[in-house]
Amino acid sequence: MMNTENTTPSESAEGALPVTSPSDGMETPKPFMRTIKSFIRRAGRTTAGQAKAFEVLGPQYLVPYQTTLLDLHAPFASNAATPEEAAAQAARPTVLEIGFGMGEATAHIATVLPDTNFLCCEVHEPGVGALLKRIGENGITNIRICAHDAVEVIDHMLPLASLDGVHIFFPDPWHKTKHNKRRLIQAGLVAKLVARLKPGGYLHCATDWQPYAEQILEVLTAEPMLRNRALLSHPQLDGYAPKPLYRPLTKFENRGIRLGHGVWDVVFERV
């Protein structure tokens, strides 16, 4: 999960604007502007166990970033024991997860949904190592990790109409009003994700910060290619979805609930 707990996508900056130099007419980016990212790097120490997981499991479960389209089924079928097993793995639905923190929820979801493939993006090295370690300890076979900025992965690696779902759990809320523009869930990113969802594919966001929940609901409602699943099944609700059974309550979330904090799930699907 990407969030206030991790470095995730979950967390962006302003894009660079071109400026024309009076001397040569060439366009160069303003030096004080940063390209939009889906994350902010934070410090963290990789443990010996996480480093070992990188060494032993990385070759099988890490998907290198590339600037060409990825066959989403290939990473999951590559280590199959038989052609039949490879075909079965390739036929599974594929869900993109943007930012998973230390991977606790991701490993749980992959375990309860064994017939779904999960391509997970995270740049926080200790988090990647921790999820690899969980994969090894629990024998999870339906997760692959791309340790790269999710926005670039979406732009360059994901084919159109290739995803069955997208999970974005607890992205950085950027609490200060002046920082709200850095939030991950904005119309531009949503449009990119919608283009890569199959018809009927879903986008599931969760946050424990109510103003961000309100913004997410507003942004997704404004996207003409999405419809609110909660209103389809529970028209009496206010647009927020009941927590899907596959999403576990994390330690962080349980602590917030004990303190009286709310958690909001927003689930939309592509028309």
Buried (B, 14 or more C-beta within 10 A) or exposed (E): BBBBBBBBBBBBBEEBEEEEEEEEEEEEEEEEEBEBBBBBEBEBEBEEEBBBBBEEBBEBBBBEBEEEEBEBBEBBBEEBEEEEEBEBBBEBBBBBBBBBBBBBBBBBBBBEBEEBBBBBBBBBBBBBBBBBBBBBEEEBBBBBBBBBBBBBBBEBBBEEEBBBBBBBBBBBBBEEEEEBEBBBBBEEBBEBBBBBBBEEBBBBBBBBBEBBBBBBBEBBBEBEBBBBBBBEEBEEEEBBBEBBEBBBBBEBBEEBEEEEEEBBBBBBBBE
